[in-house]
Amino acid sequence: MISSDYKKKMADSWFSYLQIQICKSFEILENNKLKFSKRNWYKKNMKEGGGTSYLLTGGKIFDKVGVNKSTVSGIFPKKFKSKILGAEKKGRYWASGISVVAHMKNPKIPAIHFNTRFIVTSKEWFGGGMDATPSHEDKKEKQIIHHALKKICLGNKKNYKKYKKWCDEYFYLPHRKETRGIGGIFFDYETKDWIKNFKFVRDLGLAFIDISNEVINRKKNLKYTKKDKEKQLLKRGRYVEFNLLYDRGTKFGMNSGGNTDSILMSLPPEAKWK
């Protein structure tokens, strides 16, 4: 039987490794002319952990991209612990994960989001996913992303249709009655078979790098107009609304003593509303 401490150590190490690989990949897309800035942060009680945030802004590819990794522990506030699997009674938790949000300079390229996490309360589970939010419709692009995600799911004997549906339902703005983007996959509470789930999470992390590169390289040289950019900024407004009103990661971060600047790094540098 694998100990909980071993699982925590392995997950934490993987997320740290993946964070560096994603940053390297994105710097290569910027022709290594622009580098990520690094910032470490810690919870008030330093024994309860912290995180590392990498941020790149004003690039030829990326208007803004944040790659965050954190490993934290503690006790959830009373009002929040009832919402977390296995934390209902004692409220104690340990959590490690990585989150990436990339807002592109070229409005023809979609915003891309990815995250994976391992959470321990009285239960242990993996969660995460990947999705894309374009401001311009591209059926081929949608096909590329979903085909790649389906391949990862099938290769790990995961239910792609279930994860896709979960993503579509999760990234939905009820007050607008519209989806945030073209979806992807979303999963949570994967408690069975830690070894297989950990492999799936690793495969998805590496696939995210490949998918991002393919999507960006397809369109990085496309020309765009002011009207195209305006359309992108309006779509970013929807992104802001979702992340502040509904996103689980935002709520989890705020209720687990996370760093506010790192949590809100997912927000675009510029957005508009009519």
Backbone as CSV, one residue per row, in Angstrom:
resi,resn,N_x,N_y,N_z,CA_x,CA_y,CA_z,C_x,C_y,C_z
1,MET,0.848,-1.206,0.000,0.000,0.000,0.000,0.885,1.259,0.000
2,ILE,0.567,2.199,-0.847,1.357,3.431,-0.950,0.938,4.396,0.152
3,SER,1.916,4.943,0.859,1.604,5.859,1.964,1.143,7.209,1.434
4,SER,0.366,7.906,2.247,-0.130,9.228,1.872,1.025,10.202,1.698
5,ASP,2.047,10.098,2.549,3.207,11.000,2.453,3.944,10.819,1.129
6,TYR,4.056,9.569,0.682,4.719,9.289,-0.596,3.919,9.904,-1.744
7,LYS,2.608,9.742,-1.704,1.742,10.298,-2.751,1.884,11.819,-2.812
8,LYS,1.911,12.443,-1.648,2.053,13.902,-1.589,3.377,14.343,-2.195
9,LYS,4.444,13.637,-1.826,5.777,13.986,-2.318,5.862,13.840,-3.834
10,MET,5.312,12.748,-4.366,5.358,12.504,-5.809,4.550,13.545,-6.579
11,ALA,3.351,13.838,-6.093,2.500,14.823,-6.768,3.146,16.202,-6.749
12,ASP,3.646,16.593,-5.592,4.294,17.894,-5.434,5.491,18.025,-6.370
13,SER,6.302,16.983,-6.462,7.486,16.996,-7.334,7.089,17.093,-8.807
14,TRP,6.030,16.365,-9.184,5.582,16.398,-10.576,5.107,17.787,-10.971
15,PHE,4.304,18.407,-10.134,3.773,19.726,-10.466,4.901,20.761,-10.588
16,SER,5.930,20.630,-9.763,7.083,21.538,-9.855,7.820,21.330,-11.170
17,TYR,8.015,20.070,-11.536,8.694,19.739,-12.799,7.899,20.262,-13.993
18,LEU,6.585,20.006,-13.994,5.743,20.413,-15.103,5.725,21.930,-15.263
19,GLN,5.719,22.641,-14.159,5.723,24.104,-14.212,6.936,24.614,-14.988
20,ILE,8.091,24.062,-14.713,9.323,24.476,-15.403,9.251,24.133,-16.887
21,GLN,8.732,22.946,-17.216,8.645,22.530,-18.615,7.694,23.426,-19.412
22,ILE,6.583,23.816,-18.807,5.629,24.703,-19.483,6.257,26.073,-19.728
23,CYS,6.937,26.592,-18.720,7.597,27.899,-18.867,8.650,27.864,-19.973
24,LYS,9.439,26.801,-20.010,10.462,26.660,-21.066,9.813,26.622,-22.451
25,SER,8.733,25.862,-22.562,8.036,25.732,-23.839,7.481,27.074,-24.308
26,PHE,6.907,27.838,-23.401,6.322,29.129,-23.756,7.398,30.166,-24.070
27,GLU,8.534,30.084,-23.388,9.645,30.997,-23.710,10.198,30.708,-25.105
28,ILE,10.214,29.445,-25.504,10.656,29.081,-26.856,9.698,29.672,-27.886
29,LEU,8.393,29.654,-27.592,7.410,30.268,-28.495,7.670,31.763,-28.650
30,GLU,8.225,32.376,-27.607,8.597,33.795,-27.654,10.022,33.984,-28.178
31,ASN,10.583,32.908,-28.776,11.956,32.921,-29.321,13.000,33.242,-28.256
32,ASN,12.673,32.920,-27.017,13.572,33.143,-25.875,14.005,34.595,-25.712
33,LYS,13.238,35.515,-26.297,13.552,36.942,-26.175,12.867,37.566,-24.957
34,LEU,11.944,36.814,-24.382,11.207,37.293,-23.217,11.148,36.159,-22.211
35,LYS,11.466,36.458,-20.956,11.515,35.430,-19.924,10.435,35.650,-18.874
36,PHE,10.038,34.571,-18.229,9.093,34.648,-17.124,9.757,35.296,-15.908
37,SER,8.997,36.091,-15.201,9.451,36.578,-13.898,8.941,35.598,-12.848
38,LYS,9.723,35.388,-11.818,9.402,34.395,-10.791,9.131,35.079,-9.460
39,ARG,8.102,34.616,-8.770,7.794,35.159,-7.444,7.356,34.031,-6.522
40,ASN,8.024,33.916,-5.383,7.634,32.941,-4.369,6.731,33.601,-3.336
41,TRP,5.781,32.873,-2.833,4.924,33.396,-1.771,4.680,32.306,-0.720
42,TYR,4.351,32.734,0.482,4.122,31.801,1.581,2.872,32.203,2.362
43,LYS,2.212,31.214,2.932,1.077,31.507,3.793,1.590,32.188,5.057
44,LYS,0.700,32.867,5.769,1.099,33.576,6.996,1.804,32.635,7.957
45,ASN,1.247,31.443,8.097,1.938,30.392,8.842,2.775,29.624,7.824
46,MET,4.063,29.897,7.780,4.926,29.344,6.736,4.981,27.824,6.738
47,LYS,4.639,27.215,7.879,4.620,25.758,7.959,3.500,25.172,7.099
48,GLU,2.550,26.033,6.724,1.416,25.577,5.917,1.661,25.761,4.420
49,GLY,2.909,26.042,4.050,3.292,26.039,2.640,3.126,27.357,1.916
50,GLY,3.130,27.271,0.598,3.049,28.453,-0.262,3.121,28.034,-1.713
51,GLY,3.700,28.914,-2.527,3.746,28.590,-3.945,4.748,29.412,-4.723
52,THR,4.851,29.103,-6.005,5.724,29.820,-6.927,4.911,30.236,-8.142
53,SER,4.957,31.516,-8.457,4.206,32.053,-9.594,5.177,32.555,-10.660
54,TYR,4.949,32.129,-11.890,5.711,32.614,-13.033,4.783,33.432,-13.913
55,LEU,5.237,34.615,-14.313,4.404,35.508,-15.104,5.197,36.057,-16.290
56,LEU,4.547,36.050,-17.455,5.155,36.630,-18.654,4.107,37.542,-19.294
57,THR,4.508,38.775,-19.579,3.565,39.733,-20.162,4.196,40.489,-21.337
58,GLY,3.344,41.015,-22.196,3.801,41.879,-23.283,4.640,41.205,-24.329
59,GLY,4.367,39.922,-24.603,5.152,39.216,-25.609,4.558,39.315,-27.000
60,LYS,5.235,38.711,-27.965,4.718,38.669,-29.331,3.591,37.642,-29.451
61,ILE,3.650,36.620,-28.582,2.618,35.591,-28.548,1.623,35.847,-27.415
62,PHE,2.168,36.070,-26.229,1.331,36.175,-25.039,1.157,37.621,-24.578
63,ASP,-0.087,38.062,-24.473,-0.359,39.320,-23.776,-0.053,39.131,-22.297
64,LYS,-0.446,37.969,-21.803,-0.211,37.640,-20.394,-0.395,36.141,-20.197
65,VAL,0.569,35.498,-19.561,0.432,34.087,-19.209,1.004,33.875,-17.813
66,GLY,0.218,33.214,-16.982,0.653,32.894,-15.631,0.729,31.385,-15.469
67,VAL,1.804,30.920,-14.844,1.975,29.491,-14.560,2.222,29.366,-13.055
68,ASN,1.199,28.955,-12.343,1.259,28.918,-10.878,1.340,27.493,-10.355
69,LYS,2.155,27.307,-9.327,2.208,26.025,-8.633,2.193,26.307,-7.130
70,SER,1.377,25.567,-6.400,1.332,25.774,-4.958,1.159,24.443,-4.239
71,THR,1.655,24.405,-3.028,1.463,23.265,-2.130,1.169,23.838,-0.751
72,VAL,-0.065,23.653,-0.309,-0.507,24.284,0.936,-1.271,23.288,1.800
73,SER,-1.365,23.620,3.083,-2.134,22.793,4.011,-2.768,23.704,5.052
74,GLY,-3.644,23.134,5.873,-4.288,23.937,6.904,-5.680,23.429,7.217
75,ILE,-6.521,24.327,7.691,-7.906,23.997,8.014,-8.823,24.982,7.304
76,PHE,-9.805,24.462,6.582,-10.743,25.320,5.863,-11.630,26.102,6.831
77,PRO,-12.058,27.305,6.424,-13.058,28.034,7.209,-14.331,27.199,7.339
78,LYS,-15.059,27.369,8.429,-16.265,26.574,8.695,-17.262,26.609,7.545
79,LYS,-17.453,27.780,6.953,-18.452,27.922,5.894,-18.056,27.184,4.613
80,PHE,-16.743,26.925,4.443,-16.252,26.348,3.191,-16.014,24.844,3.277
81,LYS,-15.691,24.339,4.468,-15.279,22.939,4.579,-16.382,21.956,4.197
82,SER,-17.621,22.343,4.348,-18.736,21.449,3.983,-18.822,21.244,2.478
83,LYS,-18.151,22.105,1.721,-18.200,22.016,0.255,-17.071,21.164,-0.324
84,ILE,-16.157,20.704,0.542,-14.997,19.952,0.087,-15.088,18.503,0.535
85,LEU,-14.911,17.588,-0.416,-14.975,16.166,-0.131,-14.004,15.781,0.988
86,GLY,-14.515,15.142,2.028,-13.677,14.635,3.117,-13.264,15.661,4.149
87,ALA,-13.687,16.925,3.958,-13.295,17.980,4.900,-14.470,18.417,5.775
88,GLU,-15.599,17.745,5.644,-16.832,18.176,6.300,-16.706,18.250,7.826
89,LYS,-15.961,17.316,8.416,-15.882,17.261,9.882,-14.720,18.100,10.432
90,LYS,-13.503,17.679,10.136,-12.333,18.353,10.712,-11.874,19.561,9.902
91,GLY,-12.147,19.553,8.622,-11.773,20.689,7.778,-10.310,20.750,7.407
92,ARG,-9.555,19.730,7.804,-8.109,19.745,7.533,-7.836,19.299,6.089
93,TYR,-6.839,19.923,5.451,-6.524,19.601,4.058,-5.044,19.748,3.767
94,TRP,-4.634,19.099,2.688,-3.334,19.301,2.045,-3.629,19.339,0.554
95,ALA,-3.046,20.278,-0.157,-3.338,20.399,-1.588,-2.113,20.869,-2.358
96,SER,-1.902,20.245,-3.506,-0.826,20.659,-4.395,-1.359,20.661,-5.815
97,GLY,-0.928,21.631,-6.605,-1.421,21.679,-7.969,-0.743,22.731,-8.811
98,ILE,-1.038,22.680,-10.089,-0.505,23.651,-11.046,-1.665,24.213,-11.858
99,SER,-1.595,25.510,-12.160,-2.645,26.170,-12.928,-2.006,27.103,-13.950
100,VAL,-2.518,27.045,-15.181,-1.986,27.868,-16.266,-3.138,28.583,-16.971
101,VAL,-2.997,29.882,-17.154,-3.941,30.642,-17.973,-3.131,31.525,-18.914
102,ALA,-3.394,31.368,-20.222,-2.654,32.123,-21.234,-3.607,32.963,-22.070
103,HIS,-3.410,34.284,-22.034,-4.175,35.217,-22.860,-3.264,35.691,-23.986
104,MET,-3.717,35.493,-25.232,-2.864,35.703,-26.391,-2.936,37.128,-26.944
105,LYS,-1.848,37.552,-27.539,-1.829,38.866,-28.182,-2.677,38.845,-29.451
106,ASN,-2.486,37.808,-30.252,-3.235,37.675,-31.502,-4.645,37.167,-31.181
107,PRO,-5.677,37.932,-31.467,-7.038,37.519,-31.118,-7.532,36.292,-31.874
108,LYS,-6.789,35.886,-32.913,-7.172,34.681,-33.641,-6.803,33.411,-32.858
109,ILE,-5.900,33.560,-31.868,-5.484,32.425,-31.038,-6.334,32.420,-29.759
110,PRO,-6.885,31.277,-29.371,-7.754,31.253,-28.189,-6.976,31.386,-26.878
111,ALA,-7.656,31.877,-25.858,-7.102,31.810,-24.508,-7.113,30.337,-24.100
112,ILE,-6.082,29.924,-23.377,-5.949,28.512,-23.001,-5.812,28.386,-21.487
113,HIS,-6.534,27.429,-20.935,-6.494,27.193,-19.491,-6.213,25.711,-19.223
114,PHE,-5.399,25.463,-18.203,-5.077,24.090,-17.799,-4.808,24.059,-16.305
115,ASN,-5.258,23.010,-15.644,-4.842,22.811,-14.251,-4.989,21.354,-13.854
116,THR,-4.116,20.909,-12.967,-4.251,19.607,-12.336,-3.877,19.750,-10.873
117,ARG,-4.484,18.937,-10.029,-4.277,19.076,-8.590,-4.454,17.735,-7.884
118,PHE,-3.824,17.610,-6.724,-3.995,16.452,-5.848,-4.360,16.990,-4.476
119,ILE,-5.494,16.556,-3.955,-6.000,17.082,-2.692,-6.195,15.949,-1.694
120,VAL,-5.774,16.197,-0.463,-5.909,15.210,0.604,-6.675,15.831,1.766
121,THR,-7.798,15.207,2.115,-8.545,15.540,3.342,-8.624,14.206,4.084
122,SER,-9.809,13.774,4.465,-9.948,12.395,4.935,-10.036,11.476,3.712
123,LYS,-10.158,12.099,2.532,-10.131,11.409,1.235,-8.915,11.907,0.456
124,GLU,-8.625,11.226,-0.650,-7.527,11.654,-1.537,-8.031,11.609,-2.978
125,TRP,-7.794,12.674,-3.731,-8.259,12.641,-5.115,-7.496,13.619,-6.009
126,PHE,-7.570,13.316,-7.309,-7.034,14.189,-8.351,-8.187,14.917,-9.031
127,GLY,-7.889,16.090,-9.553,-8.845,16.841,-10.344,-8.098,17.689,-11.350
128,GLY,-8.837,18.302,-12.271,-8.182,19.188,-13.228,-8.888,19.229,-14.574
129,GLY,-8.128,19.604,-15.590,-8.688,19.665,-16.932,-7.994,20.693,-17.798
130,MET,-8.500,20.813,-19.009,-7.979,21.791,-19.970,-9.131,22.258,-20.840
131,ASP,-9.131,23.552,-21.167,-10.161,24.076,-22.064,-9.617,25.288,-22.811
132,ALA,-10.347,25.697,-23.834,-9.932,26.839,-24.651,-11.093,27.802,-24.846
133,THR,-10.754,29.094,-24.880,-11.772,30.138,-25.055,-11.392,31.030,-26.228
134,PRO,-11.893,30.709,-27.417,-11.611,31.554,-28.581,-12.585,32.719,-28.690
135,SER,-12.155,33.769,-29.356,-13.063,34.865,-29.670,-13.483,34.796,-31.133
136,HIS,-12.842,33.884,-31.884,-13.173,33.676,-33.291,-13.385,32.184,-33.535
137,GLU,-14.460,31.838,-34.174,-14.783,30.434,-34.411,-13.807,29.788,-35.381
138,ASP,-13.372,28.576,-35.034,-12.468,27.808,-35.879,-12.754,26.331,-35.618
139,LYS,-13.524,25.702,-36.489,-13.944,24.312,-36.284,-12.756,23.353,-36.312
140,LYS,-11.758,23.639,-37.149,-10.572,22.788,-37.226,-9.808,22.811,-35.908
141,GLU,-9.672,23.992,-35.342,-8.983,24.151,-34.059,-9.695,23.364,-32.958
142,LYS,-11.002,23.478,-32.927,-11.803,22.742,-31.939,-11.588,21.244,-32.082
143,GLN,-11.532,20.786,-33.311,-11.328,19.370,-33.593,-9.952,18.908,-33.112
144,ILE,-8.932,19.732,-33.354,-7.564,19.397,-32.933,-7.490,19.220,-31.420
145,ILE,-8.049,20.184,-30.695,-7.992,20.154,-29.233,-8.746,18.958,-28.663
146,HIS,-9.975,18.755,-29.139,-10.786,17.668,-28.595,-10.266,16.288,-28.998
147,HIS,-9.713,16.173,-30.196,-9.141,14.894,-30.622,-7.957,14.515,-29.731
148,ALA,-7.108,15.490,-29.428,-5.936,15.227,-28.584,-6.348,14.844,-27.165
149,LEU,-7.335,15.548,-26.625,-7.800,15.246,-25.266,-8.491,13.884,-25.205
150,LYS,-9.224,13.559,-26.246,-9.890,12.256,-26.311,-8.856,11.133,-26.339
151,LYS,-7.784,11.347,-27.076,-6.712,10.354,-27.189,-6.067,10.091,-25.824
152,ILE,-5.838,11.164,-25.059,-5.252,11.018,-23.717,-6.199,10.240,-22.810
153,CYS,-7.477,10.572,-22.872,-8.469,9.887,-22.027,-8.551,8.401,-22.377
154,LEU,-8.654,8.092,-23.667,-8.765,6.696,-24.090,-7.513,5.902,-23.728
155,GLY,-6.351,6.540,-23.864,-5.092,5.883,-23.530,-4.966,5.569,-22.052
156,ASN,-5.740,6.274,-21.231,-5.719,6.044,-19.780,-7.022,5.426,-19.276
157,LYS,-7.832,4.928,-20.223,-9.116,4.293,-19.901,-10.014,5.207,-19.065
158,LYS,-10.041,6.488,-19.473,-10.902,7.470,-18.821,-12.081,7.791,-19.742
159,ASN,-13.169,8.197,-19.141,-14.408,8.443,-19.877,-14.394,9.847,-20.488
160,TYR,-13.935,9.934,-21.739,-13.823,11.227,-22.411,-15.168,11.939,-22.507
161,LYS,-16.226,11.220,-22.876,-17.543,11.839,-23.032,-18.024,12.449,-21.718
162,LYS,-17.779,11.753,-20.631,-18.161,12.245,-19.299,-17.396,13.518,-18.958
163,TYR,-16.077,13.491,-19.200,-15.226,14.645,-18.887,-15.557,15.842,-19.778
164,LYS,-15.867,15.566,-21.040,-16.231,16.645,-21.967,-17.543,17.309,-21.527
165,LYS,-18.516,16.486,-21.186,-19.807,17.003,-20.734,-19.643,17.805,-19.448
166,TRP,-18.814,17.285,-18.549,-18.553,17.960,-17.273,-17.949,19.338,-17.538
167,CYS,-17.037,19.407,-18.494,-16.393,20.666,-18.850,-17.405,21.653,-19.424
168,ASP,-18.246,21.170,-20.340,-19.255,22.039,-20.955,-20.202,22.613,-19.905
169,GLU,-20.572,21.773,-18.937,-21.499,22.213,-17.884,-20.812,23.122,-16.871
170,TYR,-19.530,22.855,-16.628,-18.792,23.654,-15.638,-18.495,25.059,-16.161
171,PHE,-17.958,25.151,-17.379,-17.597,26.459,-17.940,-18.796,27.091,-18.642
172,TYR,-19.820,27.317,-17.862,-21.070,27.884,-18.353,-21.434,29.085,-17.488
173,LEU,-21.846,30.161,-18.145,-22.228,31.370,-17.419,-23.759,31.442,-17.356
174,PRO,-24.347,31.053,-16.232,-25.807,31.029,-16.118,-26.451,32.389,-16.364
175,HIS,-25.798,33.456,-15.892,-26.391,34.784,-16.045,-26.367,35.275,-17.493
176,ARG,-25.512,34.648,-18.304,-25.446,34.985,-19.732,-26.140,33.927,-20.602
177,LYS,-26.344,32.762,-19.987,-26.893,31.611,-20.707,-26.032,31.261,-21.918
178,GLU,-24.723,31.197,-21.656,-23.781,30.842,-22.718,-22.554,30.163,-22.129
179,THR,-21.885,29.361,-22.944,-20.655,28.707,-22.509,-19.494,29.700,-22.605
180,ARG,-18.450,29.465,-21.820,-17.308,30.376,-21.837,-16.478,30.210,-23.097
181,GLY,-16.370,28.989,-23.587,-15.529,28.764,-24.765,-15.962,27.513,-25.505
182,ILE,-14.987,26.771,-26.038,-15.287,25.557,-26.801,-15.098,24.308,-25.952
183,GLY,-14.884,24.494,-24.662,-14.768,23.349,-23.766,-13.439,22.641,-23.871
184,GLY,-13.468,21.378,-23.454,-12.269,20.559,-23.356,-12.639,19.379,-22.481
185,ILE,-11.872,19.156,-21.412,-12.253,18.157,-20.413,-12.122,18.751,-19.022
186,PHE,-12.929,18.259,-18.108,-12.869,18.654,-16.704,-13.181,17.415,-15.876
187,PHE,-12.410,17.203,-14.806,-12.666,16.048,-13.941,-12.327,16.419,-12.500
188,ASP,-12.925,15.703,-11.582,-12.677,15.945,-10.162,-13.000,14.669,-9.383
189,TYR,-12.530,14.612,-8.150,-12.837,13.503,-7.237,-12.438,12.136,-7.793
190,GLU,-11.287,12.096,-8.487,-10.759,10.814,-8.961,-10.032,10.148,-7.795
191,THR,-10.747,9.274,-7.100,-10.226,8.683,-5.857,-9.681,7.266,-6.034
192,LYS,-10.111,6.572,-7.076,-9.724,5.166,-7.232,-8.402,5.011,-7.993
193,ASP,-7.607,4.051,-7.558,-6.351,3.671,-8.215,-5.421,4.864,-8.401
194,TRP,-4.728,5.228,-7.354,-3.851,6.402,-7.343,-2.795,6.337,-8.439
195,ILE,-2.205,5.171,-8.640,-1.127,5.036,-9.634,-1.629,5.367,-11.037
196,LYS,-2.776,4.818,-11.418,-3.333,5.083,-12.748,-3.773,6.539,-12.897
197,ASN,-4.352,7.089,-11.836,-4.783,8.490,-11.883,-3.591,9.439,-11.988
198,PHE,-2.520,9.107,-11.292,-1.320,9.943,-11.336,-0.709,9.903,-12.733
199,LYS,-0.733,8.751,-13.368,-0.236,8.638,-14.746,-1.089,9.494,-15.686
200,PHE,-2.399,9.434,-15.514,-3.299,10.237,-16.346,-3.014,11.723,-16.195
201,VAL,-2.812,12.176,-14.970,-2.516,13.580,-14.705,-1.195,13.988,-15.354
202,ARG,-0.199,13.118,-15.293,1.095,13.412,-15.927,0.950,13.472,-17.447
203,ASP,0.240,12.501,-18.005,0.035,12.477,-19.463,-0.700,13.727,-19.934
204,LEU,-1.682,14.157,-19.161,-2.445,15.351,-19.532,-1.570,16.597,-19.480
205,GLY,-0.694,16.679,-18.490,0.214,17.820,-18.381,1.142,17.937,-19.573
206,LEU,1.700,16.809,-20.014,2.592,16.821,-21.177,1.809,17.094,-22.456
207,ALA,0.580,16.562,-22.514,-0.264,16.807,-23.684,-0.633,18.279,-23.795
208,PHE,-0.820,18.936,-22.653,-1.129,20.365,-22.667,-0.041,21.157,-23.389
209,ILE,1.213,20.802,-23.150,2.323,21.486,-23.815,2.241,21.281,-25.327
210,ASP,1.993,20.041,-25.734,1.915,19.728,-27.172,0.728,20.434,-27.830
211,ILE,-0.437,20.383,-27.184,-1.644,21.002,-27.739,-1.454,22.512,-27.858
212,SER,-0.913,23.128,-26.817,-0.678,24.575,-26.820,0.219,24.983,-27.979
213,ASN,1.296,24.229,-28.157,2.227,24.532,-29.249,1.557,24.415,-30.612
214,GLU,0.769,23.371,-30.797,0.109,23.179,-32.092,-0.895,24.292,-32.368
215,VAL,-1.696,24.625,-31.363,-2.719,25.659,-31.526,-2.085,27.021,-31.809
216,ILE,-1.031,27.352,-31.073,-0.372,28.654,-31.235,0.379,28.742,-32.559
217,ASN,1.122,27.697,-32.909,1.915,27.727,-34.145,1.052,27.788,-35.403
218,ARG,-0.170,27.272,-35.324,-1.095,27.342,-36.470,-1.449,28.779,-36.823
219,LYS,-1.455,29.657,-35.805,-2.039,30.984,-36.024,-1.155,32.167,-35.644
220,LYS,0.036,31.896,-35.157,0.853,32.985,-34.614,1.216,34.056,-35.642
221,ASN,1.187,33.701,-36.927,1.546,34.675,-37.967,0.340,35.269,-38.696
222,LEU,-0.850,34.933,-38.232,-2.053,35.467,-38.872,-2.214,36.960,-38.591
223,LYS,-2.658,37.689,-39.577,-2.913,39.121,-39.397,-4.282,39.320,-38.757
224,TYR,-4.428,40.418,-38.050,-5.711,40.713,-37.411,-5.958,42.215,-37.411
225,THR,-7.204,42.590,-37.223,-7.605,43.996,-37.266,-7.977,44.507,-35.876
226,LYS,-8.224,45.797,-35.771,-8.688,46.388,-34.514,-10.038,45.801,-34.106
227,LYS,-10.844,45.502,-35.107,-12.156,44.901,-34.859,-12.006,43.506,-34.254
228,ASP,-11.009,42.769,-34.745,-10.725,41.432,-34.201,-10.310,41.529,-32.730
229,LYS,-9.458,42.537,-32.445,-8.973,42.725,-31.074,-10.125,43.139,-30.150
230,GLU,-10.996,43.981,-30.661,-12.158,44.426,-29.888,-13.040,43.233,-29.508
231,LYS,-13.210,42.332,-30.455,-14.005,41.128,-30.212,-13.371,40.263,-29.130
232,GLN,-12.036,40.184,-29.158,-11.300,39.415,-28.154,-11.481,40.020,-26.763
233,LEU,-11.407,41.351,-26.674,-11.522,42.023,-25.384,-12.908,41.832,-24.779
234,LEU,-13.925,41.795,-25.617,-15.281,41.543,-25.122,-15.407,40.106,-24.611
235,LYS,-14.779,39.178,-25.310,-14.792,37.782,-24.863,-14.047,37.632,-23.545
236,ARG,-12.973,38.397,-23.395,-12.230,38.368,-22.127,-13.099,38.831,-20.955
237,GLY,-14.037,39.713,-21.244,-14.968,40.143,-20.205,-15.746,38.970,-19.647
238,ARG,-16.133,38.049,-20.528,-16.819,36.825,-20.090,-15.896,35.976,-19.220
239,TYR,-14.627,35.961,-19.585,-13.628,35.198,-18.832,-13.534,35.726,-17.400
240,VAL,-13.504,37.042,-17.290,-13.437,37.683,-15.973,-14.671,37.319,-15.152
241,GLU,-15.835,37.410,-15.766,-17.080,37.113,-15.060,-17.079,35.693,-14.518
242,PHE,-16.656,34.737,-15.332,-16.652,33.350,-14.880,-15.674,33.141,-13.730
243,ASN,-14.458,33.629,-13.906,-13.434,33.372,-12.886,-13.760,33.999,-11.531
244,LEU,-14.412,35.135,-11.547,-14.735,35.801,-10.284,-16.029,35.301,-9.657
245,LEU,-16.960,34.848,-10.488,-18.263,34.442,-9.958,-18.394,32.951,-9.687
246,TYR,-17.747,32.121,-10.524,-18.040,30.691,-10.462,-16.846,29.761,-10.289
247,ASP,-15.662,30.197,-10.631,-14.522,29.281,-10.700,-14.178,28.648,-9.350
248,ARG,-14.093,27.329,-9.322,-13.771,26.595,-8.094,-12.359,26.901,-7.607
249,GLY,-11.444,27.007,-8.576,-10.052,27.262,-8.214,-9.890,28.589,-7.503
250,THR,-10.595,29.611,-7.976,-10.550,30.921,-7.329,-11.074,30.822,-5.904
251,LYS,-12.207,30.154,-5.737,-12.813,30.019,-4.409,-11.941,29.182,-3.481
252,PHE,-11.369,28.091,-4.026,-10.504,27.239,-3.222,-9.285,28.012,-2.751
253,GLY,-8.666,28.761,-3.683,-7.478,29.533,-3.338,-7.748,30.558,-2.258
254,MET,-8.853,31.270,-2.397,-9.193,32.299,-1.423,-9.499,31.710,-0.050
255,ASN,-10.097,30.512,-0.032,-10.489,29.890,1.228,-9.422,28.989,1.837
256,SER,-8.290,28.859,1.144,-7.196,28.052,1.687,-5.976,28.916,2.005
257,GLY,-6.208,30.218,2.093,-5.116,31.128,2.455,-4.119,31.344,1.345
258,GLY,-4.547,31.163,0.104,-3.640,31.345,-1.031,-3.287,32.806,-1.250
259,ASN,-2.325,33.025,-2.136,-1.862,34.371,-2.437,-2.801,35.035,-3.436
260,THR,-3.379,36.163,-3.051,-4.397,36.823,-3.872,-3.877,37.171,-5.263
261,ASP,-2.668,37.725,-5.353,-2.114,38.111,-6.656,-1.951,36.898,-7.568
262,SER,-1.536,35.764,-7.000,-1.360,34.551,-7.796,-2.705,33.990,-8.245
263,ILE,-3.683,34.032,-7.347,-5.018,33.526,-7.674,-5.643,34.334,-8.801
264,LEU,-5.481,35.654,-8.741,-6.100,36.532,-9.734,-5.231,36.739,-10.974
265,MET,-4.113,36.024,-11.041,-3.249,36.099,-12.208,-3.972,35.577,-13.453
266,SER,-5.020,34.796,-13.237,-5.779,34.230,-14.359,-6.554,35.295,-15.137
267,LEU,-6.750,36.447,-14.524,-7.519,37.493,-15.191,-6.714,38.127,-16.325
268,PRO,-7.367,38.494,-17.425,-6.652,39.077,-18.562,-6.123,40.474,-18.243
269,PRO,-5.097,40.926,-18.975,-4.526,42.246,-18.725,-5.452,43.373,-19.143
270,GLU,-6.388,43.041,-20.054,-7.314,44.020,-20.590,-8.610,43.299,-20.945
271,ALA,-9.739,43.944,-20.682,-11.034,43.357,-21.049,-12.021,44.497,-21.253
272,LYS,-13.119,44.192,-21.959,-14.128,45.233,-22.204,-15.531,44.674,-22.035
273,TRP,-16.446,45.562,-21.737,-17.859,45.231,-21.676,-18.624,46.269,-22.502
274,LYS,-19.683,45.822,-23.128,-20.514,46.766,-23.876,-21.343,47.593,-22.892
